[in-house]
Amino acid sequence: MRAILSVSDKRGLIEFARELRARAVELVSTGRTAKALQDEDVDVISVSDVTGLPEMMDGRVKTLHPAIHAGILARRHRQDDLEALARHGVRPIDLVVVNLYPFEAAARSDVDVDHLVEEIDIGGPTLLRAAAKNARDVLVVVDPADYPRVVAELDRDGGWRPAFRLELMRKAFQHTARYDATIAAALELVEVADGTLRRRPLPAADRRRRALRYGENPHQRAWWEPRPEGTRSAWQVHQGKELSFTNLLDLDAAVRLALEFTEPAAVVVKHTNPCGVASGASAADAYVAARDADPLSAFGGIVAVNRPLDVETAAALTSTFIEAVIGPAVVEGAQEVLAKKSNMRVVTADFAALAAPPPDGDADHGDREVRSFFGGLLLQERDRVTEGVYPWPSGDHPKVVTRRAPTADEWTALRFAWRVCAHVKSNAVIFTTADRTLAVGAGQMSRVDAVNVAVSKAAGTLRGAVAASDAFFPFRDGLDAIAAAGATAVVQPGGSVRDAEVVAAADEHGLAMVFTGIRHFRH
C-alpha cells in the first residue's frame, strides 16, 4: 500500500505516519512535509523520486505529474487502467492525506496581490479532487482529527469500509469548496488601479474573521469573528483542532452557566444543554462530579470551569474524551498535561470581566444578545440568575407557598438547582442535590414530559433530591411526577391560573415548594 502526504497543518502528522509505517504503508511526500518526517526518522520517499523531476518554480509544481495522478485515478476494477499503470511503470496510490496552504491567513493580512496569489494552492486541491473522485479505491483525508479513525479502520478485516470512504470523500469536496470560496471572497477586494492589481483596504472585522470548518451541518458555510484582543469578551485559543460552529455555541452556553457560581464549579455541555453541573472544593473535584453526573452524555462534551486550569484539573480533563474546555487561565505546568490530548481545544477568557455587570455603553461586553430571524434581528439583554442572595431565602423571593417550608439543606439545593435550570433549554425540569445535577430534562414540548425525560436519564435514585422548573406548572401532573420520582422540594416561578391546584398537590405529597416570581425560558 502506498500513501502520499502533503500537509500544511502538521498536527498529529508524525504519530500518524509512524502508525502507517508500522502497517507497511509506503509513504511519499513533498518538500516541508517530507523534511518533517525525515527529521523524526520516519521513512519517506520524495515526490521527486517518484516523478523523476525536481520540485520547480519555487514549489509551484511538485505533484502535478502522471506518475502521481495516474496512481490516484486508476480504477482498480478496470483492467485497462491497471494495464496503463503497468505499461508506464506507475504504482497505485491508495491513501491521499492533504490539507491546503493557509490562504485564509494571508487574506486577513496586508500582503499585496502577488503575495496573496502565491498562497493559492494548486497541487493540493488537485490531489484532493482526484482522490475524492476515485474514493471507491483511494481514501482521501483532509482533517488531522480523522487520523486515529483512518488507522482503526485500516486494521478492520477488509480495510476501509465504503461508508467511511464516502464520509471522507464528502469532507474532501467540502474542504476544497470552502477553500475556493475563500479565494473568491478575497478577490472581491482586488481592483485594477493604474493598470495593476491592487487590494482594497481590508475592514477591521474581516481581519479577525476566521472561516470555520462548517456551520451547524457540513453543508453550511460558517465564520467566526472573534472580539478584538484586549476587550472584555475576548477569547484566547491555546491548543487543539480548529473550533467548529457548534463548539463555539457550546462553549458559550457552558461559560454562561459557570458564571452563575462564585464557588468552584464545572459545567459539561452537549448541544448547548448542561448534562452535568457540580460545585466542589476545587475545580478538579467539581469537574469530576459534573462529568460523573451523566458520563454517557459527557463523553465528547464541552466543559467550562470557573477556576484556572491547574495540573489536577488538566489530568482529570485528559483522562477521558472531551472536545473542548474553557476556563479563566491555564496554570503553569497544566499546559503540558493538556497537550497530551493535542486535538482537545483549550480556550481561556476573562471570567471576572464577563461576570461583572457591563459598564454603561459597553456594547462589547457580551451582555447584549443578537439573533437573526427572517424578519430581521432580535436583541435582548443577557438573562442572569440574580434572585436572592446565596444562601436562600432572602428578600421577597423566593416565597414559600406550601405548608412545609424547605429545610436549610433543601434551601441550599434549591438555590443550586435554580441557577442551573435557567440555562437548560425550555421546557426544562431538573433534579439536583446541593452541589451537583442528578438528572436533566431539557427542551420538551410539555412540562410533564420534561420531568419524565429527566427521570429516565437519572443514573441513580432521585429520592431526597430537589427539583427546579424554568417556568410554572400549568397542571398538577408535572408536580405529581416529581413527587413520584422521590424529590422533596421544588422551585418554580409560579404564575399559573392553576397555581392553587399545583400547591395543593405539593401539600398532598408533603413537598416543600417555593415560587421565585421570575421565569427563565431559554429558546
NUBA-621908 format. One record per residue (C-alpha): residue in one letter; x, y, z. Coordinates in pm, whole numbers, padded with zeros to 5 digits, always signed. Layout:
N
aXYZ...
END
This chain:
523
m+00000+00000+00000r+00123+00348-00086a+00021+00684+00062i+00101+01041-00035l+00124+01300+00244s+00138+01676+00178v+00002+01883+00463s+00013+02245+00571d-00139+02160+00911k+00116+01919+01061r-00070+01841+01385g-00052+01469+01453l+00148+01406+01135i+00445+01225+01287e+00236+00990+01502f+00006+00914+01209a+00297+00847+00973r+00454+00610+01222e+00126+00420+01255l+00112+00386+00876r+00472+00269+00853a+00407+00013+01127r+00146-00132+00891a+00391-00145+00599v+00238+00154+00420e+00493+00321+00190l+00498+00698+00234v+00552+00951-00045s+00575+01317+00048t+00654+01669-00067g+00902+01937+00049r+00831+02053+00404t+00618+01751+00488a+00894+01515+00376k+01151+01712+00581a+00929+01700+00891l+00906+01322+00858q+01279+01279+00786d+01368+01493+01087e+01178+01242+01302d+01341+00940+01132v+01024+00833+00953d+01098+00655+00624v+00961+00858+00334i+01009+00873-00043s+01036+01215-00204v+00781+01302-00472s+01077+01392-00693d+01195+01031-00677v+00853+00918-00799t+00814+01172-01080g+01179+01184-01189l+01160+01564-01182p+01258+01811-00910e+01015+02048-00747m+01028+02364-00956m+00915+02726-00978d+00950+02784-00603g+00731+02483-00532r+00452+02575-00773v+00496+02238-00946k+00552+01933-00728t+00282+01671-00763l+00132+01771-01100h+00260+01466-01284p+00107+01145-01432a+00325+00932-01204i+00121+01076-00916h-00221+01135-01063a-00240+00817-01267g-00161+00627-00947i-00450+00803-00772l-00709+00795-01052a-00659+00438-01173r-00978+00236-01123r-00882-00096-00968h-01178-00279-01125r-01079-00164-01476q-00821-00391-01636d-00732-00126-01896d-00647+00122-01617l-00424-00133-01446e-00255-00219-01775a-00186+00152-01836l-00018+00176-01495a+00196-00129-01568r+00287-00005-01916h+00421+00322-01777g+00569+00183-01456v+00332+00376-01228r+00250+00244-00877p-00109+00280-00745i-00163+00527-00460d-00418+00409-00203l-00423+00694+00050v-00402+01071-00006v-00353+01292+00302v-00359+01661+00213n-00463+01992+00363l-00412+02320+00189y-00194+02630+00208p-00323+02874+00475f-00474+03113+00221e-00724+03249+00472a-00447+03383+00698a-00289+03561+00400a-00627+03706+00302r-00661+03859+00652s-00317+04020+00629d-00190+04323+00437v+00012+04131+00176d-00006+04261-00180v-00188+04080-00461d+00122+03896-00584h+00191+03752-00240l-00177+03668-00196v-00185+03478-00523e+00121+03276-00423e-00078+03142-00129i-00331+02982-00366d-00270+02608-00354i-00289+02430-00692g-00138+02086-00640g-00319+02025-00311p-00677+02072-00438t-00588+01869-00748l-00470+01580-00534l-00779+01601-00316r-01024+01616-00604a-00853+01327-00782a-00854+01110-00470a-01212+01203-00382k-01326+01127-00736n-01172+00780-00703a-01291+00727-00344r-01401+00375-00433d-01031+00280-00441v-00847+00571-00272l-00905+00706+00079v-00878+01086+00099v-00804+01260+00431v-00811+01637+00493d-00856+01662+00871p-00588+01557+01124a-00872+01472+01363d-00952+01175+01137y-00604+01019+01161p-00691+00781+01451r-01004+00665+01270v-00808+00605+00950v-00570+00375+01139a-00851+00199+01326e-01046+00142+01004l-00735+00016+00830d-00700-00252+01098r-01051-00385+01028d-01098-00701+00827g-01137-00577+00473g-00986-00238+00549w-01165+00093+00494r-01542+00048+00461p-01736+00206+00173a-01932+00420+00423f-01608+00556+00568r-01470+00627+00221l-01790+00814+00131e-01777+01020+00452l-01420+01136+00384m-01496+01189+00015r-01769+01437+00111k-01538+01602+00361a-01269+01648+00095f-01503+01819-00150q-01638+02040+00131h-01276+02132+00215t-01191+02233-00143a-01525+02413-00187r-01461+02626+00122y-01108+02692+00004d-01225+02814-00338a-01500+03023-00179t-01243+03190+00047i-01026+03274-00254a-01324+03412-00446a-01425+03630-00150a-01070+03766-00114l-01057+03854-00483e-01370+04067-00440l-01140+04315-00264v-00897+04329-00558e-00930+04611-00809v-00742+04744-01111a-00562+05073-01046d-00322+05235-01292g-00307+04913-01491t-00208+04695-01196l-00396+04481-00947r-00433+04627-00600r-00611+04515-00285r-00860+04750-00126p-00810+04806+00248l-00944+04516+00449p-01213+04610+00705a-01100+04552+01064a-01373+04291+01119d-01257+04097+00813r-00903+04087+00950r-01035+03898+01253r-01289+03679+01075r-01198+03313+01058a-01362+03055+00837l-01491+02757+01033r-01490+02401+00902y-01867+02431+00858g-02177+02557+01034e-02422+02352+01235n-02410+02098+00950p-02136+02014+00698h-02322+02170+00403q-02339+02513+00576r-02054+02764+00544a-01968+02949+00865w-01728+03206+01008w-01615+03322+01349e-01544+03687+01407p-01361+03696+01741r-01380+04007+01954p-01060+04212+01936e-00780+04119+02174g-00787+04331+02486t-01166+04365+02501r-01355+04228+02798s-01514+03946+02598a-01207+03832+02403w-01127+03459+02398q-00782+03308+02351v-00735+02964+02191h-00429+02782+02327q-00434+02444+02153g-00641+02187+01970k-00826+02128+01649e-00999+02410+01471l-01306+02520+01666s-01635+02443+01495f-01954+02648+01488t-02123+02414+01738n-01811+02405+01959l-01832+02782+01998l-02204+02775+02078d-02149+02501+02337l-01854+02685+02492d-02069+02996+02519a-02350+02801+02688a-02105+02642+02931v-01943+02974+03022r-02279+03140+03088l-02373+02874+03340a-02027+02861+03503l-02051+03236+03560e-02354+03182+03790f-02123+03034+04055t-01877+03203+04289e-01764+02873+04444p-01550+02635+04230a-01782+02490+03967a-01771+02294+03644v-02021+02253+03363v-02037+01983+03096v-02248+02078+02794k-02389+01883+02499h-02584+02064+02226t-02597+02381+02442n-02767+02194+02730p-02585+02113+03053c-02566+01737+03104g-02365+01771+03425v-02304+02059+03665a-02133+02048+04003s-01956+02263+04259g-01675+02136+04478a-01378+02213+04697s-01163+02255+04385a-01204+02283+04011a-01091+01922+03968d-01343+01793+04222a-01619+01995+04056y-01531+01868+03708v-01520+01501+03809a-01856+01532+03985a-02009+01714+03685r-01874+01453+03442d-01995+01163+03652a-02346+01309+03681d-02413+01175+03329p-02093+01011+03198l-02262+00879+02884s-02365+01228+02772a-02042+01385+02899f-01833+01178+02656g-01724+01417+02381g-01878+01712+02565i-01775+02075+02613v-01650+02185+02956a-01633+02516+03139v-01452+02553+03472n-01470+02880+03664r-01124+02841+03816p-00784+02840+03640l-00698+02506+03482d-00436+02360+03716v-00243+02033+03684e-00500+01830+03878t-00788+01961+03669a-00590+01908+03349a-00525+01546+03447a-00896+01490+03507l-00988+01655+03177t-00745+01441+02978s-00850+01116+03147t-01142+01083+02908f-01258+01232+02578i-01389+01587+02568e-01399+01820+02269a-01306+02148+02437v-01257+02322+02769i-01270+02687+02868g-01150+02847+03189p-01013+03178+03320a-00647+03076+03274v-00404+02787+03238v-00172+02743+03537e+00198+02673+03482g+00252+02301+03434a-00106+02233+03324q-00038+02317+02959e+00198+02019+02929v-00070+01788+03067l-00339+01928+02838a-00106+01895+02539k-00122+01516+02577k-00463+01548+02413s-00339+01760+02125n-00677+01771+01948m-00864+01895+02257r-00941+02264+02222v-00826+02473+02520v-00968+02824+02546t-00938+03095+02810a-01143+03409+02876d-01162+03677+03144f-01435+03522+03362a-01421+03805+03616a-01490+04064+03348l-01768+03855+03196a-01936+03803+03533a-01935+04173+03622p-02228+04393+03519p-02144+04575+03195p-02024+04933+03219d-02265+05186+03074g-02234+05194+02698d-02003+04889+02679a-02157+04719+02378d-01861+04481+02350h-01910+04319+02690g-02139+04046+02563d-02448+04125+02771r-02642+04223+02460e-02755+03915+02272v-02825+03935+01900r-03002+03668+01695s-03121+03672+01338f-03456+03561+01205f-03629+03603+00870g-03786+03929+00986g-03460+04095+01087l-03257+04098+01409l-03364+04028+01767l-03177+04193+02052q-03210+04134+02426e-03019+04170+02749r-02845+03863+02883d-03051+03661+03132r-02887+03646+03474v-02996+03450+03782t-02995+03735+04034e-03285+03635+04260g-03193+03642+04625v-02854+03618+04788y-02688+03284+04850p-02785+03102+05064w-03158+03138+05011p-03401+03274+05125s-03353+03649+05108g-03593+03934+05045d-03938+03881+04900h-03839+03592+04675p-03839+03303+04670k-04168+03269+04852v-04274+02953+05035v-04622+02854+04912t-04668+02512+05074r-04750+02414+05428r-04398+02280+05473a-04105+02517+05428p-03777+02385+05288t-03515+02270+05537a-03182+02451+05544d-03028+02177+05328e-03317+02197+05082w-03277+02575+05053t-02914+02526+04957a-03005+02261+04700l-03289+02470+04558r-03055+02764+04505f-02812+02536+04317a-03093+02388+04108w-03234+02728+04018r-02902+02858+03891v-02863+02554+03666c-03222+02531+03544a-03209+02881+03399h-02952+02756+03147v-03140+02449+03026k-03347+02474+02706s-03720+02512+02771n-03931+02334+02873a-03688+02228+03143v-03713+02034+03469i-03402+01919+03655f-03319+01725+03972t-03015+01809+04186t-02851+01779+04523a-02692+02078+04693d-02383+02059+04472r-02449+01854+04157t-02708+01769+03898l-02870+01427+03909a-03099+01439+03606v-03175+01695+03336g-03493+01706+03129a-03441+01963+02852g-03626+02105+02556q-03957+01921+02587m-04292+02033+02450s-04472+01972+02780r-04353+02012+03136v-04456+01662+03243d-04253+01526+02950a-03953+01723+03080v-03996+01550+03418n-04024+01208+03257v-03716+01264+03038a-03514+01370+03343v-03629+01066+03540s-03542+00835+03250k-03187+00977+03238a-03116+00952+03610a-02820+00724+03676g-02936+00651+04032t-03214+00724+04275l-03372+01068+04288r-03507+01011+04636g-03423+01311+04853a-03338+01534+04555v-03483+01876+04483a-03635+01980+04150a-03643+02304+03955s-03868+02410+03668d-03782+02706+03445a-04149+02811+03418f-04474+02741+03601f-04656+02409+03604p-04977+02452+03401f-05125+02135+03557r-05054+01923+03862d-04935+01623+03655g-04578+01752+03642l-04570+01803+04016d-04714+01455+04073a-04440+01309+03854i-04172+01496+04051a-04309+01359+04377a-04324+01006+04234a-03956+01035+04140g-03867+01099+04503a-03793+01472+04519t-03869+01651+04845a-03869+02018+04739v-03941+02219+04426v-03854+02566+04299q-04051+02725+04016p-04162+03074+03909g-04534+03030+03979g-04791+03238+03795s-05024+02973+03651v-05401+03010+03676r-05381+02663+03836d-05118+02753+04095a-05359+02663+04377e-05410+02316+04227v-05034+02263+04195v-04969+02387+04551a-05238+02151+04680a-05068+01863+04500a-04737+01953+04664d-04904+01958+05005e-05062+01617+04938h-04717+01475+04871g-04552+01653+05164l-04327+01855+04931a-04189+02198+05010m-04234+02439+04719v-04118+02795+04662f-04208+03048+04393t-03939+03283+04259g-04170+03510+04061i-03912+03508+03778r-03925+03289+03468h-03613+03167+03285f-03717+03050+02940r-03428+02965+02710h-03501+02920+02340
END
